[in-house]
């Protein structure tokens, strides 16, 4: 665990500050207050940009990135792919357990304090699988693993920023509430860290084969 924390501290330290700040905001403001504040921040460039940004937390990204890493290192590819799978296995039951309505469904049942803006040409989901946010879990899982496996740890700041943008995009497009993405980030950071601390110490993954890649020969 100590090795994981050391190699991901450039992401974990600022994340913990942001997470505590998010919890403080959640105590001070209501679900509706935060939702309508963010809903009032739409702008034309954001309506174009965020539907693309949100794909960084999609299933496609979770499939493609480990495949690309096969050309860098089998071990790194396995660490990322298995982490995505592990946090998915954790998050899906949580979604089913809480059964929280997404914003569109939530506000269908009550009279909103003001008109809701929806991003044009974006399908707004309306179901009971809002909490925690799956895209946010995916984005932060990737951010933690990439920080861990990237030699230059300063990239952790960039990975964190990208994950935060994915989380914000989910609120910007009215797919999730603030607490959904906050919980999603926590689930990802906690369980990815635990997974890496266990899985990357397995004896089999230390064998020479896993240090190879599709772009270079494996040492014998």
N, C-alpha and C positions, 0 to 999 in steps of 0.2 A: 504493500500500500504506500509506503514511504516513497518508493521510486515513482509511482504513478503521480502522487501529489507534487513531487519535485519537478516532474516533466510536464505538468499541466498547470503550474501555478500562474503562468502569464494569463491564462484564461480563468482559472478558479478564483483568484483574488478579486479581480474586477467584477466577476459574476456574483460573488457573495455580497459585494457592496450593492450591486444593482438589485439583487434578490431581496435584501433587507429593505431597500428603498421601496420596492414594489409592495412588500408586506405592509409597510407603513402607510403607503397610499391607500391600500385596500382597507386598512383600519379607519382611515380618515374619511374616505369617500365611499359612496354606495356603488353597486354594480351599474346602476343606471347613470349615475354621475359620470363615471369614467367612460362608459360606452358612448354617451352623447358628446362628451368632450372630444373624443377621438373621431367620432362621426362628423364633427364639425370642422375637421382639419383637412378635408379633401381638397385636392388641387389637380389640375389637368395632367400634369406630368406624373403625379402619383397614380392616377387612374390607369395610366399606361404602364408605368414601371412595376407596381406591386403585384399585378397578376403574373409577371415573370419572376419576380423575386421569390414569391411564395413557392415556386416549383423547386427551389433549393431544398425544400423540406418534403418533397413528394416521393412516392414510391419509385418513380423512374430514377430519381437522383440516387436513392438508396440502392438501386440495382446497378446503375452505371458506374458510380465511383469505385466500388470494390473491383469491378471488372477492369477499370483503367489502372488500378493499383497493381494488378497482376503483372504489368510491365515494369513495375518498380520493385515490388517484393511480394512474394506469396504470403509471407507472414503479415505484412501490413494489410494486404487485401483481406486476409482471414480475420484479422482483428477488427477491421471496419465492418465487414459483412456480418460477422457474428454479433457484434455490438448492436447493429441495426436490428437483427433478429431478436436479440435478448430484450431490448427495450420495447420492441413491438409486442412481445409475449407478455410483458408487464403491463403495457398501456391498454391493450384491447380489453382485458377483463375490467380494468378500472373504468373505461368508458361505459361498459355494460352495467357495472355495479352502480355507478352514480346516475346514469340515465338523464343527464342534464340537457335541457333544451338549448339549441343554438339560438342566437339572437333573433333571427327571423321568426322562429316558432315561439320564442319567449314573448315577443312583443305582439304576436298575433292574439294573445290571450288577454292583453291589457291595453289600455289607451296610452300610447307614448306621449311624453311631455312635449314633443315637437316632431315634425316630419323626419323620417329616416332617409338618409341618402344611401343609395346602393350604386356601386360602381357599374357603369354601363357595360353590357356584354359579358358580365360575370355571373355564372350560375350561383345563386346564394343558397346554400344548403339549409334544409329545414327538417331536423330530426333530433333525436335525444342522445346524440353521441358527441356532445360539445366538450365535456370535461374528462380528462385533460386533452389539450390540443395535440393531435397526432403529428401534424406538420412540424410543430414546435419541438416535440420529442425527437423527431427525425433530424431536424436541423442541429439541435444541441448535442445529440449523440455524435453526429459527424464532426462537430466542432471540437468536442473533447478528444475523440480518437485522432483526428488530424493534428491537433496540438501535440498529442503524445508521440506520434510517429514522425513528425516533421523535425529535422535536425535544428533548424532555426526557430527557437521557441517564441521569438517575437511575432511570428505568424499567428500565435494564439490570440492576439488582439484582433487581428483581421477575421479569424474564424468566429470569434465571439460577436463581432459586429455583424457579420453576415447572418448568424443565427438570430440575433436580436431583430434584424430587418425582416426575417421570415416570420418571427413572432408578431411583429408589428403589422405585417401584411395581412395576417389572419384577422386581426381586429379591424384594420383599415377596410377590408372587404366584407365586414360583418359576418364572418364565418365563426368567430369566437369572441368570448368576453375576455376581459383582462385577467381574471382568475384562471381561465382555461389555459392561457399561454404561460402564465406564471407557474402553474402546477406542472405543465408540460416540460418546462425548462428544468424544474427541480427533479422530476422523475428521470429525465435524461442524464443530467449531470451526476446525480447520486448513483443510479444503477449502472451507468457506463463506467464510472470510476471503480465501482465494486467488481464489475465484470472483468475489466482490464487487469485489476490487481490479482485476480484469481487465474484467469485464462492465459495471460501472457507468461505465467510462471509454470505452466504445464511442461513437463519434460519433452514431450513430443515436438513442441513448437520450437525447441532449441536446436533440433536436428538440422544438418546442413541444407537439406532440401528446401526448407521453408525460408532460407535466406536467399534463395535464388529467385528468378523471375523469368517472364517470357522474353525479356530482352537480353538476358545473359545466362550463361551456363551455370548450373548448380554445382557447387563444390562437392567433391566426393569424400 
